[in-house]
Amino acid sequence: MSISEIAAPDAALPPRFADALSLFGENRHDEALVICEQIVASRPDSPEAIMLLGLISFELDEPIQAIDLLTRAHEAAPDIADYAEALAAVHARLGNTTEALFLVKLATTLTPHPSGTRLLPESLANFFDNVGSASPNKFRKRAEKLLRAGDHIGAENAVQMQLRLTPGDPETLRLLAEICRASGNKTAAIAALHSVLHSKPTPADRSALAAVLAEAGRHDEAARVDRLAIAESPDDAETVRSRIVNLTRDPDRNADEIDTAGRDWCNRFAAHPDRSGSPAATAVPDRAGKPFSVALIGNRFNNPKIAHMLAPVMAALSRRGVSLYVYSDDVRASLASDALGRDAKRWTSIRGVDPETVAAILRGDGIDIAIDLTGFGPGARIATYAWRPARVCLSWCGSAMTAAQTCDWTLTGPLGKHADAAGHDAGGAAGVPAWHLPETPMVYPAPPNLMEPGP
């Protein structure tokens, strides 16, 4: 065999392509990208360089561009197995199993690259490993993390990428609506939820759409969607609760109508037969000399604004020797909730726990006063208080409607119409007494360097 015959196979590869392939294998993607771009600049139809550009794009989180480039390489040399294998590998990593299987089977009928060099890097060479490490919802999961971190722009970019990979996916559209709602883009949120309704909507989807419509001031539309949601699921407590919150957003609704809706909800979904019956079933264990205990129950302790409001309250109670217990419905902790935790004797996650069990947990902790911070808002815990989790149950600064109907008192400001000498109403909302704080229902320290208000 002559020297020219030995050298011929390597001559089929573009200059410096082997260097780019080696750099890719070492995860030096930026350097490999520069070389591939130089090859394409001199040889625009080089399938080798186009293929490697596609693999680099995939590693740099550009899956749509990766598929486009790898498809282009495969179409440029449809008889070469390496390009079909590369395209199969990326489809498998993205969870597109049908396309991946077709391409990997096709590759077995094609010929290897004439250079004799295996073009598909070792990290992508095993088809079953690629299928096993598939991330079909990679960008949606990234969007969820970015949303929790408060990065709305990054979250929307990630979810849009997911929609390009999985067009019309209801879960991704729901997340897009949540992101747009959080960023204040109500129009985009409404459009995303309308798209969900074209697939297989749930009552929760209709309730979410009604909520965004109400937030956008489109109250008649919100009312129609709420009626549809309740007609589909009349016994779903969350669907009916969501309608009540939307009523509070409508300026044309009066307080009596809203109070009546709240009482009806409590009678249907938060009634507990032992509440006014045998006290043994719901009795709180005797304190037996324990320090006075107060529980805060809510789902936004990880919100910096909420934490900023609660911090001085918790610090003041802690200084007075009160044992503070926090029962959190938050998805995750944050720096804000960690800071609040310093003044709490115990921090308990109740996410996903049913109302009766939550009440039993509070009674087991011997709570004297349980304070609801959610009201009828999202994640409402109204039904918990029907199970008498503490000696006294208060509702304070939740949503526009408090959980007063299942509590003993609602804390409010000094402007009540019928406050008596003791500082509380003879009959508050829905017949529940309102305890009037002397100055304000909120304690909120002013931020530093706050400007004086203008005229």
Long-range contacts (C-beta under 8 A, 24 or more apart in sequence): 9-114, 9-115, 9-116, 9-117, 10-115, 10-116, 10-117, 11-115, 12-113, 12-114, 12-115, 13-48, 13-115, 13-117, 14-39, 14-43, 14-46, 14-48, 14-49, 15-39, 17-46, 17-48, 17-49, 17-52, 18-117, 20-49, 20-52, 21-52, 21-117, 21-119, 21-121, 24-52, 24-55, 24-56, 24-59, 24-121, 25-121, 25-122, 25-123, 27-59, 29-56, 29-59, 29-60, 32-56, 33-60, 45-76, 47-72, 47-73, 47-74, 47-76, 47-77, 47-80, 47-83, 48-73, 48-113, 48-119, 50-76, 51-82, 51-83, 51-86, 51-119, 52-119, 54-86, 54-87, 54-90, 55-86, 55-90, 55-121, 55-124, 58-90, 58-93, 61-139, 61-161, 63-90, 63-94, 63-161, 63-165, 64-161, 64-164, 64-165, 66-90, 67-91, 67-94, 78-110, 79-110, 79-111, 80-110, 80-111, 80-112, 80-113, 80-114, 81-107, 81-108, 81-110, 81-111, 81-112, 81-113, 82-112, 82-113, 82-118, 82-119, 82-120, 83-119, 84-110, 85-120, 85-125, 86-119, 86-120, 86-124, 88-127, 88-130, 89-120, 89-124, 89-125, 89-127, 89-130, 90-124, 92-127, 92-130, 92-131, 92-134, 93-124, 93-130, 93-133, 93-134, 93-135, 94-134, 94-135, 94-136, 94-138, 94-165, 95-134, 95-135, 95-136, 95-137, 96-136, 97-131, 97-134, 100-127, 100-130, 100-131, 136-165, 136-166, 137-162, 137-166, 137-171, 137-172, 138-162, 139-165, 140-169, 140-171, 140-172, 140-175, 143-175, 143-179, 144-175, 147-175, 147-178, 147-179, 147-182, 148-331, 148-332, 152-179, 152-182, 152-183, 153-183, 155-179, 156-180, 156-183, 168-195, 168-199, 170-196, 170-199, 170-200, 170-205, 174-205, 174-208, 177-208, 177-212, 181-212, 181-215, 186-212, 186-215, 186-216, 187-216, 190-216, 203-229, 203-230, 203-232, 203-233, 203-236, 203-239, 204-238, 204-239, 206-232, 206-239, 207-238, 207-239, 207-242, 207-243, 210-242, 210-243, 210-246, 211-242, 211-245, 211-246, 214-245, 214-246, 214-249, 214-250, 215-249, 219-246, 219-249, 219-250, 219-252, 222-246, 222-249, 222-250, 223-250, 237-265, 237-268, 237-269, 237-383, 240-265, 240-268, 240-269, 241-265, 241-269, 241-376, 241-380, 241-382, 244-376, 244-401, 245-376, 245-377, 245-378, 245-399, 245-400, 245-401, 248-376, 248-399, 248-400, 248-401, 249-400, 255-429, 258-401, 259-429, 259-430, 262-376, 262-401, 262-405, 262-429, 262-430, 263-405, 263-430, 263-431, 265-376, 265-382, 265-405, 266-382, 266-386, 266-405, 266-406, 266-430, 269-382, 269-383, 270-355, 270-382, 270-383, 270-385, 270-386, 270-405, 270-406, 271-386, 272-386, 272-387, 272-388, 274-388, 275-386, 275-387, 275-388, 282-359, 282-363, 282-387, 282-388, 283-363, 283-388, 284-363, 284-366, 284-367, 284-368, 284-388, 284-389, 284-390, 284-391, 285-363, 285-364, 285-366, 286-366, 287-366, 287-368, 290-323, 290-366, 291-321, 291-322, 291-323, 292-321, 292-322, 292-323, 292-368, 293-322, 293-323, 293-324, 293-325, 293-345, 293-365, 293-366, 293-367, 293-368, 293-369, 294-322, 294-323, 294-324, 294-325, 294-367, 294-368, 294-369, 294-370, 294-371, 295-324, 295-325, 295-326, 295-327, 295-362, 295-365, 295-367, 295-369, 295-370, 295-371, 295-389, 295-390, 296-324, 296-325, 296-326, 296-327, 296-371, 296-373, 297-326, 297-327, 297-329, 297-350, 297-358, 297-370, 297-371, 297-372, 297-373, 297-374, 297-381, 297-384, 298-327, 298-328, 298-329, 298-372, 298-373, 298-374, 298-381, 298-398, 299-328, 299-329, 299-330, 299-374, 299-378, 299-379, 300-330, 300-373, 301-326, 301-328, 301-330, 301-336, 301-337, 301-340, 302-330, 302-331, 302-332, 302-333, 302-334, 302-336, 302-337, 303-334, 303-336, 304-334, 304-335, 304-336, 306-336, 307-336, 307-337, 307-339, 307-340, 308-336, 308-444, 308-445, 309-442, 309-443, 309-444, 310-340, 311-339, 311-340, 311-343, 311-445, 312-443, 312-445, 313-443, 314-340, 314-343, 314-344, 315-343, 317-343, 318-343, 325-362, 325-365, 325-367, 327-358, 327-361, 327-362, 329-374, 329-379, 329-381, 355-381, 355-383, 355-384, 355-386, 355-387, 356-387, 358-384, 358-387, 358-389, 359-384, 359-385, 359-387, 359-388, 359-389, 360-387, 360-389, 361-389, 362-389, 362-390, 363-388, 363-389, 363-390, 367-391, 368-392, 369-393, 369-394, 370-394, 371-395, 371-396, 371-411, 372-396, 372-398, 372-402, 372-403, 372-407, 373-397, 373-398, 374-398, 374-399, 374-403, 375-399, 375-400, 375-401, 375-402, 375-403, 376-400, 376-401, 376-402, 376-403, 382-406, 394-435, 396-441, 397-441, 397-442, 401-429, 402-429, 404-428, 404-429, 404-430, 404-432, 404-434, 405-429, 405-430, 405-432, 407-432, 408-432, 408-433, 409-433, 409-434, 409-435, 410-434, 410-435, 411-435, 411-437, 411-441, 412-436, 412-437, 412-441, 413-437, 413-439, 413-440, 413-441, 414-438, 414-439, 414-440
